[in-house]
Amino acid sequence: MTHNPVRADFVPKEDYICRDFARREKERLWTRVWQVACREQELPKVGDYITYDICDQSIIVVRSGPETISAYYNVCTHRGRRLTEGCGHATRFHCNYHGWRWNLDGSVQRILDEKDWAGCDNVSHDDFRLVDIKVDTWGGFVFINLDPDCEPLAAFLDPMPGYIDPFELDKAKFRWSYSVRVPCNWKVALEAFDEGYHVAATHPQLLDGFGEDYTWSKAMGKHGMFGYDKSTCPPGAPAPRLNRPIPDDLRPGLVRYIHLINNTLHAITTEKDAAAASRLLTECDASAGPAEVLSKLLAFQEQAAKAAGAHWPALTMEQRIAAGTDWHVFPNLIFLPTGTGTLCYRSRPWGDGTDPDWCVYDIWSLEHYAPGAEPPVAHNVIHSEDGWKAIGGVSEILEQDFLNMEQVQRGMKQAGFVGNRTNPVQEVAISNMHRVLHDYVD
């Protein structure tokens, strides 16, 4: 067995900048793992489809029946032309080259001049059907796997669903969605959101009402997570790094923090949450302790959600604490759930997967809405070389993160850098991800 070079405090730089490593990922990782192709919300009606590309493989994901989602390789079985681009609605799949057609279940509908193949081997309709790909769903996400012998999705995701199922992510809908091309490795982009250790330096404006900002991080099988122990420095108080006392009145700091997140991130917290938080200043006593302030906040959030007709998952405080703040689902999905809003990140290699210096980064803000009140799904796709810089118009906080990514990718190529010296306490999720990654590619 090949020696795994990853330690709790070290990840080799070749994982990010080496073309041979990218090639091995393309051959041994992306062809064998469950990965998110889309959200179920994108396939509401029979015939709705999306095209999901990973490296040089292209997959059609389609609602083939009222309760069925199917996935196929996006290729005509006659001469190899791609059948779909982007997303849309179809009653059948049609090849524009020679006019062959397939039903939504992948079976052949028409072969032009089919009689010409009489007497040839392997020319039944089963031989010419679209090639199926494994597909399954969890939490409103549609996962695909190119390995026909893969383990079931539930086994792959374990133990994460046990912590996150109570958040009922399957009922969340898009608030907004952006896809950008970023000049860094797909892991550099993903890892910008796989730890909270960077907040003090990258997002110092958040520390005023953040409470405790020192994180714990855990490996959870293939996956990872991190969170905060707010028991000694609660939300609403300045982070201990600021060397300021915990105020007797936590309300103003907490309200400022929630409004700051809503106004500058436009995710995780919602407009309803911000309005609910403001009620603390008039409907919660200034002398209230941390537990009472948080309890009041949750009660106001629940009232705001129900008044709007939006779904409210009945989470206990124990479930919220156990779920932490941030989950990394191997290999390339990260999400931060709160019960009202969830921020999701999906990272993929750019193009055919052999260039380690570029990736596609998808960012989804999800929210619980009243039935029918959610905005139309609008994916903003900006894949020009400098298009990623537009992220500042979406979120000031994300812009701060993205400015790190390009500089990290360039810096890793310096002779004076041998590898990431990952924090063995606060960046466990990152080193664990690379440990699992090497198990695949080596």
Secondary structure, DSSP 8 states (H G I E B T S, - for coil): ------BTTBEETHHHH-HHHHHHHHHHTTTTS-EEEEEGGG--STTEEEEEEETTEEEEEEEEETTEEEEEESS-TTT------SEEE-SSEE-TTT--EE-TTS-EEE-TTGGGGTT-SS-SHHHHS--B-EEEEETTEEEEES-TT---HHHHHTTHHHHHGGG-GGG-EEEEEEEEEESS-HHHHHHTTS-STTHHHH-GGGGGGT----EEEEEETTEEEEEE-TTSS-TTS--GGG-----S--HHHHHHHHHHHHHHT-SSS-HHHHHHHHTHHHHS-TT--HHHHHHHHHHHHHHHHHHTT-------HHHHHHH-SEEEETTTEEEEE-SSEEEEEEEEESTTS--TT-EEEEEEEEE---TT-S----EEEE-STTGGGGGGGT-HHHHHHHHHHHHHHHHTTSTT--EE---TTT-HHHHHHHHHHHHHH-
